[in-house]
Amino acid sequence: MPEFDLDDFKKSWQQEPAQPKYDTSEIELMLNKSSRNYVKYILWISLIEFILILAANVYYTFFGEDTTDLMSVLGKLGIDNSNQFENTIDSLYLVLKMVSLGLTAIFVYLFYENYRKINVESNLKKLILQIIKFKKTVQLFILANISLVILFTLILGIFTFSVLAQQNIELTNPTLIGFITGLLLTMGISVVLIWLYYRIVYGFILKRLGKNLEQLQNIEEGN
């Protein structure tokens, strides 16, 4: 979608006086429509994310073995992979998937509510406030996903050391350092990938939405 820029319009007025000119109300209408479209794009993207996460959870629950790699790593640490232990790991993963799915569902709802309010708002000042609120909601969504990865990595680490203590397993320094390094490296890579994804997918739209917001604020200040 072409980006609308108020400064470009001002320059075109000066350079092409013979062309039809846009008054403030027409510019405001264009910015309003453009902003609502950007909010709608984020709503649709988040909905697609929810569907993909749901599909992945259903697949791994009934057809996949998403704990196999983790069980292999823990087995190398000397942990006895009993049925009870495997059930505990499966439960931990299930909680992770449910929380992730629930978190995405909550924000899809929040995005929809923001879009609904922005889509029907006609007052310029209130529209600006709604767009600011929407941007903060998107930023909170990104932060929540990153925090979720960090939280569950820490929970997994604490759980592993708890099991090691229960089974009276003492790790040698190289093994201990390797496990902690691997855990932190996995967490770091996951956080970076999530940040890059949202930076690319959401950041582009938020940048344009922010520019529209700035121009709407200029119009509001000029009234």
N, C-alpha and C positions, 0 to 999 in steps of 0.2 A: 504493500500500500504506500503510495507516494507520501512523503513527509511534508506536512504543512508548516510553513515558517512565516511568522508575522513580519519579520524584517525583510524577507524576500518580497512580500507583497508591497511593503512600503517602497522598496527600490523600484519595483515594476511600475508603481504609480508615477514615480518621478521620471523614469526612462521612457515610458510609453503612455504619454498623456491621452493619446487617442483611444486607448483601450478602455473598456468598461471598468469602472472603479468599484471596489468593495467597501461598503461602509462597515462601521464597527459591529453592528448587529449580525451582518452576514459572516464576518470573520469569526465572531463568537460562535455562531451556529456551526461553522465548519470545524472549529476546534472541539466543540461539544461532541459532534458526531464522531470525529477522529478519536477522541479520548474514550468514548464509550466502546468503540471498536477494539481498541487496545485492551481494555478491561475484559471484553468478551473473549479475546484471543487467549488471555491467561486463564480464564475460566475453562475454556475448552481444553487447553493443555493439561490443566490439573485434573480434569475429568478423565482424560486419556490415561494419565499416570495412575489414577485410581483403578481403572479397568485393567491396566497392565499388571499392577501389583496384585490385584485380586486373582487374575489368571495365573500368575506365577505361583501364588500361594496354593491355589487349587491343584496345580500340576505337581508341585513338590510334596504336597500332602498325600496325594493318592498315587502318584506315579514315580516320583523322584526320591532320591536319598541325599538330601541336602546336608546331612550331618556326617556323611561318610568321611570327608576330608578332615573334619575336626576330630572325629573318633580316632582316625589314623595318627594324627599328631599327638593326641593325649596318650594313645597306646605306646608311642615311642618314649613318652616320659615315664613309662612304667605303671601307668594307672590300669587297674583291673577293670576291663570293660564288661561289667556284669549287665544283666538285663535291667536291673533297677537303675544302674548308672545311665544306660542308654535311654531309658524312659525319661530320666531327669533332663538329659540333654535335649531330647525331642520336645519336652515341655517348655524348656527355655527358648528353643527356636520358635515354637508355636506362639509364645508370648510376644517375642520379637516381631513376628509377622502380623499378629493381631494389632499390636500397638502401632506399627507402621501403617497398616491399613486404616485403622481408626483415626490416626493423625491426619492422613491424607483426606479421609472422608470429612472430617471436621473442617478442614481448610477449603475443600470444595464447596461446602455449605456456606462458609464465610465469604468466599469469592462470589458465590451466587447472590448472597444478600447484598454485598457491596455493588455488584453489577446492577441488581434490580433497583437499588436506590439511586445510583448514578444515571441509569437509563430513564428514570421518570423525573429527575430533578431539573427544574427550569430556572431556579434562582442561581445566579452566577456564583455568589459567595458560598452558598451551601454546596454547590457542585464542586468548587475548589476544595472545600473541607472534606468532601466524600472521596475525592481523588487522593488527597493526602492520606486519608485513613486507609484507602485501598493499598497504596504503596507500602505503608507500614505493615499491613497484613501480609503482603507478599514477602517482605523482608523477614518477618517473624516466621513464616513458613520455611524459608530457607534455613534460618537459624535453628528452628526446631528439628529439622531433618539432620543437620550436622550434629546437634546435641544428642540426638537419638543414637547415632552411630557411636559417639564417644561414650555415652552412658552404657550401652550394651557391651562394648568392648571391655569397659572396666568391670562390669558385672561378670562377664565371662572369665576375666583374669582372676577376680576374687573367688569365683566358684571353683576354678581349677586349683588354686592354692589351698582352698578349703578341702577339696577331695584328696590332694596330696598329703595334707596333714592327717586326715581321717585314715588313710591307708598307710601312714607312717613311711612315706616316701621322701627321701631327702635328695634333692637335685645337686649335682656337682656344679661348680661355678660356670664352666663353659656351657653346660646344658641350660642352666638357669638364665644366664645372660642371653643365650640364643633364643630361648622361649620369650622372654620379655621384649627383646629386640624385634622378633617376628610379630608379636602382638601389637607393639607400637607402630611398626612399619605398616602392617595391614590397616590399622586405624588411620594412620596418616594418609595412605594412598586413597582409602575410601572417602575421607573428608575432602581431599583435593579433587577427586573425581566428581563428588557431589557439588562442590563449589564451582567447578568448571562448567558442569552441566547447567546449573541454574544461572551462572554468569552469562553463558552463551544463549540459552533459550529464553530466560526471563529478562536478563539484563538488557538485551536489545529492545524489547518492548517497553521496559521500564524507562529506558533512556528517552525514547520518543514520547512516552507519556509524561515524563518529567519536563520535557521541552514544551509540550502543550500546556502543562500546568503553569509554567513560568509565563507563557504568553497570556493565558487567561488571567493570571494575577496582574499583569501589566494593564489589561483591559479594565479589570476591577478598580485598580488604583487610578486609572484615567477617568473613571466615571464620577 
